[in-house]
Amino acid sequence: MLKRVVMTAVVLALSGAVLHAEGEEVKPASPPPLPCIMVEGTGGIFITPTAYLVNPSQGDEWLGLPSVAFSYASIGDKDFTSVGATMTFFKRIEVGVAHERFGLGSWPRDVLNATGLNVRDQTVRMNTVNLRALVLEEKDWLPAVTAGVHYKHNEDIWCVDLDLLGGCSALGVKDNDGWEFTLTASKTFVGILPRPFILTAGLRNTDAAQTGLLGFTGHRDTVFEGNAIFFITDQLLLAGEYRQKPDRLKRLPGLLGKEDDWWTLCAGYVVNDRVTLAAGYGNFGNVLNNREDRVWAVHVKFEF
């Protein structure tokens, strides 16, 4: 699955670059490289999307050039990385992929001490394929509205389940893959503050445990997610995010706690018309065996 995701990302990048290189003359000035690509491979911030699509085409062109991004987060003694890529078609359709890797930190050791069972995998990996459509363009007082469908595949949760003699299944994990459906609305406001600001609200229908990094439960919930972005200068932005999470897995004291909602505070800097850098601080609550209330993350995005 990872090979397919990587190959898809390469194809997106190469095909977009080739098609745009042919017959190109004078192009209008490029807009700033926003939004970023969230860790699951769609336009957004770190953990939540916006309704705005990534790098849509300019003028009469139907194909937007590809964008790629890398994110890293320090989650206590755990760590997380994500590589994502997107391409936008007809200024309305965004296709994105992401590969996420979650390092389990001290959790395998705590499992061994508590149960005598050895979890051989120190990481879990997940691949996501996204398709989003701009169903309502932003105009006057109307927000931009995007609908999305997302397929996630966890490569390692069944290996962990095997090492735990069915422990993941006993706690409520039913599948290693699942579908999510999103509806997101974003509106840019001007003239209220000295500089523009963007508000986003959305719904996500999901059965994922910890976004799918712990598998999928088979119990679907519709949860809220949203963010706010404030332009401090033309290049510097500050943002806040909130993501509601379902809580469907059973508790296992010392090894698996309640799944909490996530929030982050972020700063972004537009380096030029291709590169955006971002850093963030987050509170993730219980993640497996520990509370992770001091999460640090960095992100870089490049548009071709």
N, C-alpha and C positions, 0 to 999 in steps of 0.2 A: 504493500500500500504506500509506503514512504517513497519507493521509487516512482510510483505513478504520480504522486503529488509533486515530487521534484521535477519529473519530466513535464508535467503540465505547466508548472511555473516557468520552466525554460522555454517551452513552446509559446506560452503567452508573451514572454519577453521578446523572443526572436521574431515571431510573426508580426508583432506590433511594430518593432523597429524596422523590419524590412518593408512592410506595407506603407509606413509613413515616409520612408526614405525615397519611395518611387514617386515621381511627378510632383514633388513639393516645391513650391515657389516661396512667396513671401507669406509668413504667418504672423498673426497678431501677437502682441506681447502675451507671454504666458502668465496665468494667474498664480498666486502663491500655492505651493504644494500642500494644500489642505483639502480634505481632512487627512489625518494620519491613518494608518492601517492598524486596527485593533488586533489583539493577540490571536483572535479566531479568524482573521483574514478578510474582514470587511472594513469599509470606511468608518472611522470613529476616533476614539482616543486610545486609552489602554484597554479597558474592560467593557466599554459600552459603545454602541454604534451611533452614528448620526445618519440622518436621511440623505445627506449629500453624498454623491458617488465620487469615487476616487479618479482623478485625472481624466475627466471626460474630454472628448475631442473639441476642437475649436473650429469656428466657421462652419463650412459645409461638410467637413469630414465626418465619416460615420464611425471611425475607429479611434478610440483613445489609446495613447501609448501606455505600455505597462508600467506598473509601479511595484517596488519591492520594499520590504521592511524587515527589521530585526529588533526583537525586544528581549530584554533580560531582566529578571526580578530576583532579588534576594529575599527569601521567605523564611526568616529565622535560620535554622540549620538546613533548610530545604532550598532548592533553587529551581528556576523556571526559565526556559528559553522558547522563543517562537520565531519562526521564519514564515513570512507571508508574501503573497503576490496577488495583484489584481489587474484586471483589464476591463474597460468600459466600452460598450457597443451602442451606437445610435444615441448617445447621450442619455440613455434610459436604462440600460441593462449592465449590471456590474457582476462579473464573474471573479471569484476569489478562492484561493487555496491557502491553507496554513498547516504547518507541522509544529506541534508543541511537544516539549520534553519537560517532564516534571521530576526532579530529583527528590527522593523520599527522605533524605536526611537520616535522622536517628530512628525513624519508624521501624525499619526492619530489625534493628537491634532491640528496640523495646518489645517487638513481637516475639523475638527469640527469648528474651528474658521472661516474658509473661507466659508463653505457651510452649516453649521448646521447639517451635517450628521455624525453619530457616527460609526466609523470603530471599530467593536468589537475585531477583531483579531489584536493582537499586533505583531504577527509574521506570516511569510509565510514559508512553508516547501516544499521541493522538493526532490524527489527520482529519482536516475539515475541508469540505468543498461547499462553497456558497454561491447562491444565485439570488440577486436582488434586482428589483424593478422599481423605477421611479414612477409611481402611479398618479402622483399629483405634483405639478410643478409649483414652486413658490411664486406667488404673485400677490401684490398688494398686501392684504391682511392674511392671505392663505399661507400655511406652511408647506414646505416640501414634505411629501409622504412617500415612504419606501416600504415595499413588502418584500420579505425574503424567505427563502427556504434553505436549510443548512443540513448537510449530512455529516455526521461525526463517526469516526471509527477509532476505537481504543485498541492499540496493538498488543497491550501487555496485561490487561486486567485478568484475563483468564489464566495466564501463567501464574500471577499472584494468587489467584483463587486455588489453583492446583497445589501450590506450595502450602497453602493454608488449609488443605484438605476440605475445600468447599466453604471456607470461612466467609469469603466475599458474598457468595450466594446466600448463605445463612443470614447475612446482615441486610440483604435486600437487593443486591445487584442481580439483574435479570438478563442483561444483554451487554455486549461489548460495542454495540453501535446503536445509533438513534438519530431521529430527525427532530429538528427544531424549526419553528415558524415565528417570524418576527414582523411587527408592524411599527414603524418608527416615523415620528414627525419632528421636523426641525424648522425653526424660524429665526431669521436674522433681524435684529432690531437696530435701527439707526435713529439718531436724533434724540434719544432719551438720555444716554450717557455721553460723555465726550467722544467716545469711540464705540463702534458696533459691538454687540454681544449676541451670542447664539444660545437659544434654549432648545433642548431636545427631550422628548418623552417617548417611551415606547413600551410595547408588550412583547413578551417572549413566551411561547408555548413549548414546554420542554419536559423530558423525563430524566435529565442528566443529573448525576451526583457530582458535585464540585466541577461543574461545566462539562462533565463527561470524563474527566481525568480519573474518576473512581468508577466509571461505568455508567449504566443506565438502568433505572429502576422499574420501568414499565408503568409507573404512575405519573400521569401527565398533569402539570400545573401551568397556569398562566401567571407570569410574574412581571413586575414593573422594573424598568431600567431608564435612567435619564442622566443628563449632564448639562452643564452650563459652561460656556467658553467666553472669556472676556479679552478683547484686544487692548493691551496696555500701550503698545506702539504698533506700527505697521508690521514689525517682525516678532514682537514678544507677546505671548498669550498666556493667560492663566485659566485653569479649568478645574472643575470638580465633577466627580462621577458617583453614581449610586447604582448598585445592581442587586436586586432582590434575588434570593436563592431559595429553591425548594429544600425541604428537609425531610427526606423519605427513608434514609437508612437508619437502621437500629443503632443504638448506642452500645459501645464497648468501653467501659471505663479505663482511662489511661491510654487507649489505642484509637478510639473513634468517638469524637464528640459531636454535638449538634452542629449542623451546617449553618453558618451565619451569613447574613448579607455582607456585601463588600462595598467599600467606598475608597476613593482615591482623591488626592489633590495633586495637580500636575502643572508643570510649566513647559511651554513649547517655544522654540526659537526657529524662525524661518531663515535659514542661512542664505539661500538664493532661490531661484525659480525651480530648482530641482530637489533640494535637500531640506528636510525638517528634522530637528533634534528635539527630544523631549525627555523630561525626567519627572518622576512621580513618587509620592509617598502614599501608602495605603494601609487600611485596616481590614484584614480578612477574617478575624475571629478564629474559631476552631478550624484547623486543618489537620486532620488525622489525629496525631497524639499531642499536639501543642496548640496554644493560642498564638496566632501570628498577627499581632497588632502593630508591628512596625515593619512594613514591607517597603523596600526601595526598588525602584525600577528605572531603566533607561530604554530609550527607543530611538531608532534612526530610520528615516524613510527616504527613498530615492525614487524620483520620477524620471523616466527616459524621455 
